[in-house]
Amino acid sequence: MRIFLAGATGVIGRRLVHLLRPDGYDVFGTTRSDAKAGALRLVGATPVVVDVYDAPALMRAVQAAMPDIVIHQLTDLPQVDDPARMEASRAANARLRIDGTRNLVAAAKAAGAKRIIAQSIAFVYAAGEGARVETDPLAMQPDGTPGTSLRGVIALEQQVVGAPGIDGIVLRYGRLYGPGTWSETGPSGPGSLHVDAAAYAARLAVTCGAPGIYNIAEDDGAVAIDKARHELGFDPQFRTDAR
C-alpha cells in the first residue's frame, strides 16, 4: 500500500514514518526543504519536496505517488511557544488548515486515493459537563462566530469528512507533549496527548475506523476517547523509541 504523508518531517510525521515502514507501507513524505530530504531517505521514505500552497506542484506530486491513502500532518507553528507570536501563528495555522487542506484533498481525489486521515485538535469544544464527545458543540465567540483557530479547524474537518468518494477520517488530537513539542517534559493540563500516541492513532486509522471524527487524547476526563478505543483500537499509553 502506498501512503502520501504530508508533513513527514514534523514532530508527529517523523514518528509516523517509523511506524509505517516496518509494516511494509511505501511512504512518500513531504518536506518544503531539500535539506530534510536526506533524513526521510534514511528512514525508508521517498522524499517529496513540495509546498502545499503550490497547488499545481502538489497535484503533480500526489499523482506521481499514486497513493492509496493520504495523511495530513501539516501545521504551521513556531518551534517554541512564544506568546508574542501567537496571534500570527494562529492565523498562519488557520490558513494552512483552510487552503492547504483544500489543495491536498483536491490532489488526493485526482490521484484516486481511497482514504484521507487528517490532524485536527480536541481543545476547541464549548465548555460543558463531563468529558467532551465528538458530537458536542465547539467553542464559538460571544457573537456566535468561530475565532481564527476554529475557522481553520472547521474548514479542515468539513473538507476531509466531506470529500466525495473518499473515506475521510479526522483525528482531534489533545494538547501535545513529549520530544519536539512545546511541552517536552510532560502534560501541560487536561486533554493532553503524547506525540507517540498521536502518531500511533494515525497508523491505526490507515486500516481501521469508519469515516468521521475521533477524539485522540489521554483518558483524563477532558475528552471522551471511547470511540477511538472501540473503532481504531487506540491506546493513549503507546510509546515508540523513534526520535
N, C-alpha and C positions, 0 to 999 in steps of 0.2 A: 504494500500500500504506500502511496506517495502522499506526503504531507507538506504543505506550504506554510511555514511558520513565520509570520510577520512579527518582528521584534525578537529575533532569536538571540541577540546579544544582550538583552535586558536581564534584569535580576531573576525573573521567572523563566524567561526564554532559555537562558543558559542551562538551567536545571532541567527544563523540559526536554531539551535535546538529549541529555544524559539518560532520561527515562525512555525516550522513543527509540533511540538507535539500538540498544540491546534487544529490543523486541522485533527488530528486523525492518522497521519502517525506513523508507527513503525520505530523508528530511531535507527540504530546501529552505534555508534560513536567511531571512533578510537582515541587512545592515545598511546604513547610509554611508559607512566608512570603509574604504578599501583596506585600511589598516587593520580592521577587525575581521576581514575575510579569512585570514590565516587561522585565527582561533577557531572559527567554525569548521574549517577543514580538519583541524587536529582532533575534533570530537566526532568526526564522521559525517558532518552535514555538508551539503553543497551550498556554498555561499551565493547569495543573490544581492548584489549591491544596487539598491533602488530606493528612491524616495517615494513614500506612499502618496504624496501630493502631486507627483508626476503621473497623472492617470494613464496616459498612453504607454509610458515605460513600465508601469506596474502591470497593465493589461498584457503587455508582451511577456513580462517575466512570469506571470502566473500561467499563461497559456503554454509557455515553453516547459514549465514544470509539470503540467498536466496532473495536478493533484486530485486525489480523491477527497481530501479534507483540507480546509484552510483554517488555521488557528491565528487569531488576532490577539497578540500580547503587546501591542504598541501602546506606549504612553509618552507624554512629553512633560517630564518633571525634572527639576534640578537634582543634582547629586546629594545635596544637603537640604534640610528643612529650614529654609530662610524666610522668616515672616515678611521681610521687605520685598521678597519676590513672589509672594503667594498669589496676589491678585493677577499678576501677569502669567503665573504658572497655571492658574485655573483657566484662564482664557485660552492659553496655548493647548492645554489638555482637552478642553471642550472642543476646540477646532479640530483636533485630531480625531476625537470620537465622532464628530459630525461629518467632516469632509473626508478624512482618511478612511473611515469605515465605509462611506459611500463608494469610494474608489475600489476598496478591497472587495466589497460584496459584488460590485459590478464585474470585476475581474474574475472572481470565483464562479459567478454564474456563466460567464462567457467561456470559461475553461471546462465547464461541466462538473464542477465539484459537487459532491453529494451532501456535504455537511460543513457548516461553519461553526467554530467554537470561539467565543469572544469573551474577553475580560471586561467586567463591569465592577461596581462597588456595592457593598452591602450596608454602607453607613449613610444612606440617603433616605431612610424611612422616616415618616412622621412619627412623633412620639406617641406611645400608646402602652396599654397594659400587656405584660408578658413579652415573650420573645417574638420578634417580627418575622412573619411568614411572607413568602413571595408575593402573595396577593394583597398585602397590606398597602395602604396609600403611601406615597412618597412625600417628602417634606417640601411643601411649596412655600413661597414668600407670603407675607401678610396679604398681598393683593391677589393671591391665588395663582401667581405665575411662577414658573421654575427659575431658580437662580442660575448663574453661569455654569456651575458644575452639573447641576441636574439637567439643564438643557442638553448638555453633551451626553449624559447617561441615557436620557430618554431617546435621543436620536439614534445612538448606537444600538440600544436594545430593540427598538422598533425596526430598524433596518435589518438586523440579524434574524430576529424571530419572524419577521415578515417577508424574508427573501423568498420569492416564488420558486418552487421546485427544489428547494434546498432545506435540509433539516438544520434549523438554527438553534444553537444552544448558547445561552448566556450564563456565565459564572459570576455571580455577585460576590466578589472577594471581600473579606474583612480587612481591617487595617493591618497592613503587612509588617512583620518584624523578622529579624534574622539577618544573616550576612548580606551586605549590599543595600539594605533598606535604611530608612531614616531612624529606625529603632533597632539597632543591631543586637542590643543586649537582652531584649525581652519585650513582651507585650506592653503597649502603651495605654491599655484600658480594655474595657469590654468590647467584644466583637472583633477580636484580633485574629490573625492568621499567619502561621509561619510560611515563609516563601516556599519551602519544600512541599508543604501540603497544598499550596496553591498550584504548583506545577503538577503534582500528583492528580489533582482534580481534573486538570486539562487532559492529562494522559488517560484517565478513566473515561472521559467524555468522547474520546476517539471511537470507542466501541460500545459504550453504554449510554443509556438515557434517552428518553423521548425528547423531541424538540421542546424548548421552553426555557424558563428561568430557574436557576438554582442558587440558593444561599450557600456560600462556601466560607466557613469560619470555624472557630473553636466553639465547643459546646458549653458556653459560659452563661447562657441565658439571655444574651443580647439579641441574637437572631436564631431562628429555628433552622436546623440543618437536617431534619428528618427526611425531607425529600431527596437530598443529596446522598444521604446514607443508604436509603432504600433503592433508589434508581441508579445511582452511579457506583455504589459501594464505597463511598468516600469515608476516609478515616482521618480526622484532623491531627492525629498523632504521628502521621507518616513523616519520616525524615530520610534524606539521602546524603551521601558523602560528597556530592558534587559541590564545587565552589567556583 
